[in-house]
Every structure is written in C-alpha cells, then in structure tokens.
C-alpha cells in the first residue's frame, strides 16, 4: 500500500507540474511590454505552483521512510512517464473536442 500511495502522490505532483507548464506555454508567449496586471498575477500563481511542486517533491521522499531510496527514484521516474502519457491523452481529448465543436 505504501508503494501505491507513493506512486499516486508522485503522479499527481507531476501531473499538476506538467499542466502548469502547458498553461504557461500557452499564455505567456508575448513580449514583456504587452503584459497586463492579470498576466502578472498569473505568473505569480504559476511560480507558487512550481515552488510548491519542488517543496512537496522533497517532502515526498522524506515522508515515506519505509521505501528504499532506489525504489523511490524508480517509482518517481515511472510516475513521471505515466503522467506524461495521461496528461497528453487528456489534452488530446480536450483539444479534439474543442476543434470539433467549432
């Protein structure tokens, strides 16, 4: 059960991290002079998410002491790869529905 909890926690951390960078890539492709107040607020929120990700990722390794460090690294890499495929699938489904609706 510890392994499943570690995997799920790591998976959701990676998924949120990847979605935040997808959002950043989609919304912040303009020169600095074109940023409005809402863009600055979005940037601050994105930085908070990224900072929280790294803080929680470090906390993740400290929290599960019953699992060896080597296994934690393997599970983390596996959860990162799985989250890439899952987020890619969800984004493909989302954009497929968006493009077909118009």
Secondary structure in CASP SS format (residue, H / E / C, confidence):
PFRMAT SS
TARGET T0000
AUTHOR 0000-0000-0000
METHOD secondary structure of the structure
MODEL  1
X C 1.00
X H 1.00
X H 1.00
X H 1.00
X H 1.00
X H 1.00
X H 1.00
X H 1.00
X H 1.00
X H 1.00
X H 1.00
X H 1.00
X H 1.00
X H 1.00
X H 1.00
X H 1.00
X H 1.00
X H 1.00
X H 1.00
X H 1.00
X H 1.00
X H 1.00
X H 1.00
X H 1.00
X H 1.00
X H 1.00
X H 1.00
X C 1.00
X C 1.00
X C 1.00
X C 1.00
X H 1.00
X H 1.00
X H 1.00
X C 1.00
X C 1.00
X H 1.00
X H 1.00
X H 1.00
X H 1.00
X H 1.00
X H 1.00
X H 1.00
X H 1.00
X H 1.00
X H 1.00
X H 1.00
X H 1.00
X H 1.00
X H 1.00
X H 1.00
X H 1.00
X H 1.00
X H 1.00
X H 1.00
X H 1.00
X H 1.00
X H 1.00
X H 1.00
X H 1.00
X H 1.00
X H 1.00
X H 1.00
X C 1.00
X C 1.00
X C 1.00
X C 1.00
X C 1.00
X H 1.00
X H 1.00
X H 1.00
X H 1.00
X H 1.00
X H 1.00
X H 1.00
X H 1.00
X H 1.00
X H 1.00
X H 1.00
X H 1.00
X H 1.00
X H 1.00
X H 1.00
X H 1.00
X H 1.00
X H 1.00
X H 1.00
X H 1.00
X H 1.00
X H 1.00
X H 1.00
X H 1.00
X H 1.00
X H 1.00
X H 1.00
X H 1.00
X H 1.00
X H 1.00
X H 1.00
X H 1.00
X H 1.00
X C 1.00
END
